[in-house]
Amino acid sequence: MARKVWNLTCMDRYSDSLCKVRKKAKERANSANIQDLKGLGLRGIKTEMWNRLVDIWATEEWKKKSNAGKSNRAAKPDAMVHTRGSRSFGQHLKKMVFTIIIA
């Protein structure tokens, strides 16, 4: 169960991390054009992988999904508010067990 919670948390946080890196790269490139970000990834990301991500972000399909997510978040701003800080492993475990029992 701990591995499952870890994987779910990583999947959730990875997209946030990429968003932050993309934003920093846009600031460094001083450009809003996604193609200008090639070669400007973090040291921890290989240049080839970063450039592939830039290619994905430049597709119309990704832009549609991104815009849909933005509009969904804007429609319900209260749903994304974090008011209690991060959860401990124990809190995640209790929530997972509670969810499994109810389901």
ROSE-520143 format. One record per residue: x, y, z of N, C-alpha, C, O, CB in turn; residue number from 1; residue in three letters. Coordinates in steps of 0.2 Angstrom, whole numbers. Glycine has a CB too. Layout:
# ROSE-520143
R  n_east  n_north   n_up  ca_east  ca_north  ca_up  c_east  c_north   c_up  o_east  o_north   o_up  cb_east  cb_north  cb_up    i   aa
R       X        Y      Z        X         Y      Z       X        Y      Z       X        Y      Z        X         Y      Z  NUM  ala
...
//
This chain:
# ROSE-520143
R  n_east  n_north   n_up  ca_east  ca_north  ca_up  c_east  c_north   c_up  o_east  o_north   o_up  cb_east  cb_north  cb_up    i   aa
R       4       -6      0        0         0      0       4        6      0       3       11     -3       -5         0      6    1  met
R      10        6      4       14        12      4      17       13     -3      18       19     -5       20        11      9    2  ala
R      19        8     -7       21         9    -14      16       13    -18      18       17    -22       24         3    -17    3  arg
R      10       10    -17        4        13    -21       3       20    -20       3       25    -24       -2         9    -20    4  lys
R       3       22    -13        3        29    -11       8       33    -14       8       39    -16        2        30     -4    5  val
R      15       31    -13       20        34    -16      20       35    -23      21       41    -26       27        30    -15    6  trp
R      18       30    -27       17        31    -35      12       36    -36      13       40    -41       15        24    -38    7  asn
R       6       36    -33        1        41    -34       3       48    -33       2       53    -36       -5        39    -30    8  leu
R       7       49    -27        9        55    -25      14       58    -30      14       64    -32       13        55    -18    9  thr
R      19       54    -32       24        55    -38      20       57    -44      22       62    -47       29        50    -39   10  cys
R      15       54    -46       12        55    -52       9       62    -52       9       66    -57        7        50    -54   11  met
R       6       64    -46        3        70    -45       8       76    -45       6       81    -48       -1        70    -38   12  asp
R      13       75    -41       18        80    -41      22       81    -47      25       87    -48       22        79    -35   13  arg
R      23       76    -51       28        77    -57      26       82    -61      30       86    -64       28        70    -60   14  tyr
R      19       82    -63       17        87    -67      18       94    -65      19       99    -68        9        86    -69   15  ser
R      17       95    -58       18       102    -55      25      104    -56      27      109    -57       16       101    -47   16  asp
R      30       99    -55       37       100    -55      39      102    -63      42      107    -64       41        94    -54   17  ser
R      36       99    -67       37       101    -74      34      107    -76      37      111    -80       34        95    -79   18  leu
R      29      109    -73       26       116    -74      30      121    -72      31      126    -75       19       116    -71   19  cys
R      33      120    -66       38       125    -63      44      126    -67      47      131    -68       40       123    -56   20  lys
R      47      120    -69       53       120    -74      51      124    -80      55      128    -83       55       113    -75   21  val
R      46      122    -83       44       126    -89      43      133    -89      45      137    -93       37       123    -92   22  arg
R      40      135    -83       39       142    -81      46      146    -81      47      151    -83       35       143    -75   23  lys
R      51      142    -77       58       145    -76      61      146    -83      65      150    -84       62       141    -71   24  lys
R      60      141    -87       64       141    -94      61      146    -98      65      149   -102       63       134    -97   25  ala
R      54      148    -98       51       153   -101      54      160    -99      56      164   -103       44       153   -100   26  lys
R      56      160    -92       59       167    -90      66      167    -92      68      173    -94       59       166    -82   27  glu
R      70      162    -92       77       162    -95      77      164   -102      81      167   -104       80       155    -93   28  arg
R      72      161   -106       72       162   -113      69      169   -115      70      172   -120       68       157   -117   29  ala
R      66      172   -110       62       178   -111      58      178   -117      58      182   -121       67       184   -112   30  asn
R      54      172   -117       49       171   -123      43      167   -121      44      163   -116       53       168   -128   31  ser
R      38      168   -124       32       164   -122      31      159   -127      27      154   -127       26       169   -123   32  ala
R      35      159   -133       35       153   -138      39      147   -135      44      147   -133       39       156   -144   33  asn
R      35      142   -135       37       136   -132      43      133   -136      47      129   -132       31       130   -132   34  ile
R      44      134   -142       49       131   -146      56      134   -144      61      131   -145       48       132   -153   35  gln
R      56      140   -141       62       144   -139      65      141   -132      70      143   -130       60       151   -137   36  asp
R      61      136   -129       64       133   -123      68      127   -124      71      124   -120       58       130   -119   37  leu
R      69      125   -131       74       119   -132      81      121   -129      83      126   -131       74       118   -140   38  lys
R      83      116   -126       90       117   -123      90      120   -117      96      121   -114       94       120   -128   39  gly
R      85      122   -114       85       126   -108      82      123   -102      80      126    -97       81       133   -109   40  leu
R      82      116   -102       80       112    -96      85      112    -90      90      115    -91       78       105    -98   41  gly
R      82      109    -85       87       109    -79      92      104    -80      92      100    -85       83       107    -73   42  leu
R      98      105    -76      103       100    -76     101       93    -75     105       89    -78      109       102    -71   43  arg
R      96       92    -71       94        85    -70      90       82    -75      89       76    -75       90        85    -64   44  gly
R      89       85    -81       85        83    -86      89       83    -92      92       88    -94       78        87    -88   45  ile
R      90       77    -95       95        77   -101      92       81   -107      86       82   -107       95        69   -104   46  lys
R      96       84   -111       94        89   -116      89       86   -121      84       89   -123      100        92   -120   47  thr
R      91       79   -123       86        76   -127      79       75   -125      74       76   -128       89        69   -129   48  glu
R      79       73   -118       72        72   -115      69       79   -115      63       79   -116       73        69   -108   49  met
R      72       84   -113       69        91   -112      66       93   -119      61       95   -119       74        96   -109   50  trp
R      70       92   -124       68        94   -131      62       90   -133      58       93   -137       74        93   -136   51  asn
R      62       84   -131       56        80   -133      49       82   -129      44       82   -132       57        72   -131   52  arg
R      50       84   -123       45        87   -119      43       94   -122      37       95   -123       47        88   -112   53  leu
R      47       98   -124       45       104   -128      41      102   -134      36      106   -135       52       108   -130   54  val
R      43       97   -138       39        95   -144      32       93   -142      28       95   -145       43        89   -147   55  asp
R      32       89   -136       25        87   -134      21       93   -132      15       94   -134       26        82   -128   56  ile
R      24       98   -128       20       104   -126      18      109   -132      14      113   -131       25       108   -121   57  trp
R      22      108   -138       20       112   -143      14      109   -147      12      112   -152       26       113   -148   58  ala
R      12      103   -146        7       100   -150       0      103   -148      -1      106   -143        6        92   -149   59  thr
R      -5      103   -153      -11       105   -152     -15      101   -147     -19      104   -143      -15       106   -158   60  glu
R     -14       95   -147      -18        91   -142     -16       93   -135     -20       93   -130      -16        83   -143   61  glu
R      -9       94   -133       -7        96   -127     -10      103   -125     -12      104   -119        0        96   -126   62  trp
R     -10      107   -130      -13       114   -128     -20      114   -127     -22      117   -122      -12       118   -135   63  lys
R     -24      109   -130      -31       108   -128     -32      106   -121     -36      108   -118      -34       103   -133   64  lys
R     -28      101   -119      -29        98   -113     -27      103   -107     -30      104   -102      -24        92   -112   65  lys
R     -21      107   -109      -19       112   -104     -25      117   -103     -26      119    -98      -13       115   -107   66  ser
R     -27      120   -109      -33       125   -108     -39      122   -105     -42      126   -101      -34       127   -115   67  asn
R     -41      116   -106      -46       113   -103     -45      112    -95     -50      114    -91      -48       106   -105   68  ala
R     -39      111    -93      -37       110    -86     -38      117    -83     -40      118    -77      -30       108    -85   69  gly
R     -35      122    -86      -35       129    -84     -43      131    -83     -44      134    -78      -32       134    -89   70  lys
R     -47      130    -88      -54       132    -87     -57      128    -81     -62      131    -78      -58       131    -94   71  ser
R     -56      122    -81      -59       118    -75     -57      120    -68     -61      121    -64      -57       111    -76   72  asn
R     -50      122    -68      -48       125    -61     -51      132    -60     -53      133    -54      -40       125    -61   73  arg
R     -52      136    -65      -55       142    -64     -62      142    -62     -65      146    -59      -54       147    -70   74  ala
R     -66      137    -65      -73       136    -63     -74      134    -56     -79      136    -53      -76       130    -68   75  ala
R     -70      131    -53      -71       129    -46     -64      131    -42     -61      126    -40      -72       121    -45   76  lys
R     -63      137    -41      -57       139    -37     -56      136    -30     -51      135    -27      -56       146    -37   77  pro
R     -62      135    -27      -62       132    -20     -60      125    -19     -58      123    -14      -69       133    -17   78  asp
R     -61      122    -25      -59       114    -25     -52      113    -24     -50      108    -22      -62       111    -31   79  ala
R     -47      118    -26      -40       117    -26     -37      120    -20     -30      121    -20      -37       119    -33   80  met
R     -40      123    -16      -37       127    -10     -34      122     -5     -38      118     -3      -42       132     -7   81  val
R     -28      123     -3      -25       119      2     -25      123      8     -21      128      8      -18       116      0   82  his
R     -28      121     13      -28       125     20     -25      121     25     -24      125     31      -35       126     21   83  thr
R     -22      115     25      -20       112     31     -12      110     30      -9      107     34      -24       106     32   84  arg
R      -9      112     24       -2       110     23      -2      103     20      -7      100     18        2       111     30   85  gly
R       4      100     20        5        94     18       3       88     23       3       89     29       13        93     16   86  ser
R       1       83     20       -1        77     24       5       72     26       9       72     21       -7        73     20   87  arg
R       5       70     31       10        65     33       8       58     30       2       57     27       10        64     41   88  ser
R      13       53     30       11        47     27       5       44     31       1       40     28       18        42     28   89  phe
R       5       44     38        0        42     42      -7       44     40     -12       41     39        1        43     49   90  gly
R      -7       51     38      -14        54     36     -16       51     29     -22       49     28      -13        61     35   91  gln
R     -11       50     24      -12        47     18     -15       40     19     -20       38     16       -6        47     13   92  his
R     -12       36     23      -14        29     25     -21       29     27     -25       25     25       -9        26     30   93  leu
R     -22       33     32      -29        33     35     -34       35     30     -39       32     29      -30        38     41   94  lys
R     -33       40     25      -37        41     20     -38       36     15     -44       34     13      -35        48     16   95  lys
R     -33       32     13      -33        27      9     -37       21     12     -41       18      8      -26        24      7   96  met
R     -36       19     18      -40        14     21     -47       16     22     -51       12     20      -37        13     28   97  val
R     -49       22     23      -55        24     24     -59       24     17     -65       22     17      -56        31     26   98  phe
R     -55       26     12      -58        25      5     -59       18      3     -64       17      0      -53        29      0   99  thr
R     -55       14      5      -56         7      3     -61        4      7     -65        0      4      -49         3      4  100  ile
R     -62        5     13      -68         2     17     -74        5     14     -79        1     14      -67         5     24  101  ile
R     -75       11     12      -81        14     10     -83       11      3     -89        9      2      -81        21     10  102  ile
R     -78       10     -1      -79         8     -8     -81        1     -8     -82       -2    -13      -73         9    -12  103  ala
//
